[in-house]
């Protein structure tokens, strides 16, 4: 049987789907695979537009139970919520209520197929939202109003924090905080006593560069995201699935060439 590489799985929505793209010389997925090359396979299961209900419905099609020929899931990174947090509109049907969002996250984390692999589970907060930019684009696309609100989206990020805290063995990766902290640091005019960045009564500030369409990550944001995620992945090259070349086996017929 072929050597089986344990997996690092990225399970989520368009934020993970877009992580595979190469933009301005950087790809989140490629950078992560490079860090763990020959030790793990990085598997991207980002599904654009999906909410937690969609993700739960297709989970049996995404993950296989442990068994012969099935690679072990070593690490599972979950990033869902940006679509759950959509505002219910006649033109948009992605919304999942906040309480149900929390239930769905827990069901994903505790799903028997997932737990059977005994992976390290990392729950990622949805990133901030720039409602100012989202409103511009949504109105231009024919929606009667913004499909997402910054304050609502922030409440889903807080819910993800709560789910991580309530479930033993789950590690929180706070993408919302990392991006917002960077935006505040790079917005000299930001007033901590005023409205948060991206709120309609405030300003976009540096979120303009971190969330170009108000929702999805720029290459700079993906670098911030990569730094967060990679800090949880060990860099021990001794754990290679196949040995480095000095210890690699030779064909018996070529043994005399080893020197």
C-alpha positions as CSV (number, residue, x, y, z in Angstrom):
1,X,0.0,0.0,0.0
2,X,1.2,3.5,-0.8
3,X,2.6,5.6,2.0
4,X,-0.3,7.6,3.6
5,X,0.3,11.3,4.3
6,X,-1.7,12.7,7.2
7,X,-3.8,15.7,6.3
8,X,-4.3,19.3,7.3
9,X,-7.8,20.1,6.2
10,X,-9.2,23.6,5.6
11,X,-13.0,23.4,5.8
12,X,-15.1,26.4,5.3
13,X,-16.4,29.0,2.9
14,X,-15.0,31.3,0.2
15,X,-12.3,32.6,2.6
16,X,-10.7,29.1,2.4
17,X,-11.6,28.5,-1.2
18,X,-9.8,31.7,-2.2
19,X,-6.8,30.7,-0.1
20,X,-5.6,28.6,-2.9
21,X,-5.2,31.5,-5.3
22,X,-1.9,33.2,-6.1
23,X,-2.3,36.9,-5.9
24,X,0.5,39.5,-5.7
25,X,3.0,36.7,-5.3
26,X,1.3,35.0,-2.3
27,X,-0.9,32.0,-1.9
28,X,-2.0,31.0,1.6
29,X,-2.5,27.4,0.6
30,X,0.9,27.1,-1.2
31,X,2.7,28.7,1.7
32,X,1.1,26.3,4.2
33,X,1.9,23.3,2.0
34,X,5.5,24.5,1.7
35,X,5.8,24.6,5.5
36,X,4.7,21.1,5.9
37,X,5.8,19.5,2.7
38,X,6.7,15.8,2.9
39,X,5.0,15.6,6.3
40,X,1.4,16.5,5.6
41,X,-0.9,17.1,2.7
42,X,-2.9,20.3,2.9
43,X,-6.4,19.7,1.7
44,X,-8.6,22.6,0.7
45,X,-12.3,22.1,1.2
46,X,-13.4,25.8,1.0
47,X,-16.9,26.0,-0.4
48,X,-17.8,29.5,-1.6
49,X,-21.2,30.7,-0.3
50,X,-21.7,27.9,2.2
51,X,-23.1,28.4,5.7
52,X,-22.9,26.0,8.6
53,X,-26.1,24.2,7.5
54,X,-24.7,23.6,4.0
55,X,-21.4,22.5,5.5
56,X,-23.1,20.0,7.8
57,X,-25.3,18.6,5.0
58,X,-22.3,17.8,2.8
59,X,-19.9,16.8,5.6
60,X,-20.2,13.0,4.9
61,X,-19.2,13.8,1.3
62,X,-16.2,15.7,2.3
63,X,-14.8,13.4,5.1
64,X,-14.3,9.7,5.2
65,X,-14.2,7.7,8.4
66,X,-10.8,6.2,9.3
67,X,-10.1,3.0,7.4
68,X,-7.6,1.2,5.1
69,X,-6.3,3.7,2.6
70,X,-7.9,6.7,4.3
71,X,-5.4,9.3,5.4
72,X,-5.6,10.5,9.0
73,X,-6.8,14.0,9.6
74,X,-4.1,15.4,11.8
75,X,-5.4,19.0,11.9
76,X,-8.8,20.4,11.0
77,X,-9.2,24.2,10.6
78,X,-12.9,25.3,10.4
79,X,-13.8,28.8,9.1
80,X,-17.6,29.3,8.7
81,X,-19.9,32.2,9.6
82,X,-19.5,35.0,7.1
83,X,-22.5,33.6,5.2
84,X,-24.6,32.6,8.2
85,X,-24.4,36.2,9.3
86,X,-26.1,37.5,6.1
87,X,-29.2,39.6,6.7
88,X,-32.4,37.9,5.6
89,X,-33.5,39.6,2.3
90,X,-35.7,38.6,-0.6
91,X,-32.5,38.6,-2.7
92,X,-30.4,36.6,-0.3
93,X,-31.1,33.3,1.5
94,X,-27.8,32.4,3.3
95,X,-28.8,33.5,6.8
96,X,-28.6,31.1,9.7
97,X,-29.7,32.5,13.1
98,X,-27.0,33.0,15.7
99,X,-28.1,30.3,18.1
100,X,-28.4,27.8,15.3
101,X,-25.0,28.8,14.0
102,X,-23.5,27.9,17.4
103,X,-25.3,24.5,17.4
104,X,-24.1,23.8,13.9
105,X,-20.5,24.6,14.7
106,X,-20.6,22.2,17.7
107,X,-22.2,19.5,15.5
108,X,-19.4,19.8,13.0
109,X,-16.7,19.7,15.8
110,X,-18.3,16.6,17.4
111,X,-19.4,14.8,14.2
112,X,-18.5,11.1,14.6
113,X,-16.6,11.0,11.3
114,X,-14.5,13.9,12.5
115,X,-13.9,12.7,16.1
116,X,-12.9,9.2,14.8
117,X,-9.8,10.8,13.3
118,X,-8.9,12.4,16.7
119,X,-7.6,15.5,15.0
120,X,-6.4,18.8,16.5
121,X,-9.4,21.1,15.8
122,X,-9.0,24.8,15.3
123,X,-12.0,27.0,15.1
124,X,-11.5,30.3,13.3
125,X,-13.5,33.5,13.8
126,X,-15.0,35.0,10.6
127,X,-13.0,38.1,9.7
128,X,-14.3,41.7,10.2
129,X,-16.8,43.2,7.8
130,X,-16.5,46.5,6.0
131,X,-20.2,47.4,5.8
132,X,-19.4,50.7,4.0
133,X,-17.9,48.9,1.0
134,X,-20.4,46.0,1.2
135,X,-23.3,48.4,1.0
136,X,-21.9,50.1,-2.1
137,X,-21.4,46.8,-3.9
138,X,-24.7,45.2,-2.8
139,X,-26.8,48.2,-3.9
140,X,-25.0,48.2,-7.3
141,X,-25.8,44.4,-7.6
142,X,-29.5,45.0,-7.1
143,X,-30.0,44.2,-3.5
144,X,-32.4,46.5,-1.7
145,X,-29.9,47.1,1.1
146,X,-26.6,45.6,2.4
147,X,-26.6,41.8,2.7
148,X,-24.3,42.0,5.7
149,X,-24.0,44.3,8.7
150,X,-20.7,44.8,10.5
151,X,-22.2,44.6,14.0
152,X,-24.1,41.4,13.2
153,X,-21.0,39.8,11.6
154,X,-19.0,40.7,14.7
155,X,-21.6,38.8,16.9
156,X,-21.0,35.7,14.8
157,X,-17.3,36.0,15.4
158,X,-18.0,36.3,19.1
159,X,-20.2,33.2,18.9
160,X,-17.3,31.2,17.4
161,X,-15.1,32.3,20.3
162,X,-17.8,31.0,22.7
163,X,-18.1,27.7,20.9
164,X,-14.3,27.2,21.0
165,X,-14.2,28.0,24.7
166,X,-17.1,25.6,25.5
167,X,-15.6,22.6,23.7
168,X,-12.6,20.9,25.2
169,X,-9.7,20.4,22.9
170,X,-10.8,23.0,20.4
171,X,-8.3,25.8,19.8
172,X,-9.5,29.3,18.8
173,X,-7.8,31.2,15.9
174,X,-9.0,34.8,16.2
175,X,-8.8,36.0,12.6
176,X,-11.3,38.8,13.3
177,X,-9.0,40.3,16.0
178,X,-5.8,39.9,13.9
179,X,-7.2,41.7,10.9
180,X,-9.0,44.4,12.9
181,X,-5.9,45.1,15.1
182,X,-3.8,45.5,11.9
183,X,-6.4,47.9,10.4
184,X,-6.5,50.0,13.5
185,X,-2.8,50.1,13.7
186,X,-2.5,51.3,10.1
187,X,-5.4,53.9,10.4
188,X,-3.8,57.0,12.0
189,X,-7.2,58.8,12.2
190,X,-8.9,56.0,14.0
191,X,-10.6,57.2,17.2
192,X,-11.0,54.4,19.8
193,X,-13.9,56.3,21.3
194,X,-15.7,56.4,18.0
195,X,-17.4,53.8,15.8
196,X,-15.4,50.7,14.8
197,X,-13.8,50.6,11.4
198,X,-16.1,49.5,8.7
199,X,-19.3,50.5,10.5
200,X,-21.6,52.8,8.4
201,X,-21.3,55.7,10.8
202,X,-17.5,55.5,10.8
203,X,-14.8,55.1,8.2
204,X,-13.2,52.2,6.2
205,X,-9.7,53.1,7.3
206,X,-7.1,50.5,6.4
207,X,-9.8,47.9,6.0
208,X,-9.9,49.3,2.5
209,X,-6.6,47.4,1.9
210,X,-7.4,44.3,4.0
211,X,-10.9,43.7,2.7
212,X,-11.1,45.2,-0.8
213,X,-14.7,44.1,-1.4
214,X,-15.7,44.5,2.3
215,X,-15.7,40.7,2.9
216,X,-12.9,38.8,1.2
217,X,-9.3,38.9,2.2
218,X,-6.6,40.7,0.3
219,X,-3.1,39.2,-0.1
220,X,-2.0,41.2,2.9
221,X,-4.8,39.8,4.9
222,X,-4.0,36.2,3.8
223,X,-0.5,36.8,5.0
224,X,-1.8,37.8,8.4
225,X,-4.0,34.7,8.3
226,X,-1.1,32.5,7.3
227,X,1.0,33.8,10.2
228,X,-1.8,32.9,12.6
229,X,-2.4,29.4,11.3
230,X,1.2,28.4,10.7
231,X,2.1,29.2,14.3
232,X,0.1,26.2,15.3
233,X,1.9,23.8,12.9
234,X,5.2,22.3,13.9
235,X,8.2,22.6,11.7
236,X,9.9,19.4,12.6
237,X,11.3,18.0,9.3
238,X,12.2,14.7,11.1
239,X,8.5,13.7,10.8
240,X,8.7,13.1,7.1
241,X,6.6,10.3,5.7
242,X,9.5,9.1,3.5
243,X,13.1,9.5,4.6
244,X,15.4,12.1,3.3
245,X,17.7,11.0,0.5
246,X,20.7,9.9,2.6
247,X,18.5,7.3,4.3
248,X,16.3,6.5,1.3
249,X,16.3,2.8,0.2
250,X,17.9,1.7,-3.0
251,X,16.9,-1.1,-5.4
252,X,18.8,-4.2,-4.4
253,X,20.2,-4.4,-8.0
254,X,21.7,-0.9,-7.6
255,X,23.2,-1.4,-4.1
256,X,26.7,-1.3,-5.5
257,X,26.2,2.3,-6.5
258,X,25.8,3.5,-2.9
259,X,29.5,3.7,-2.3
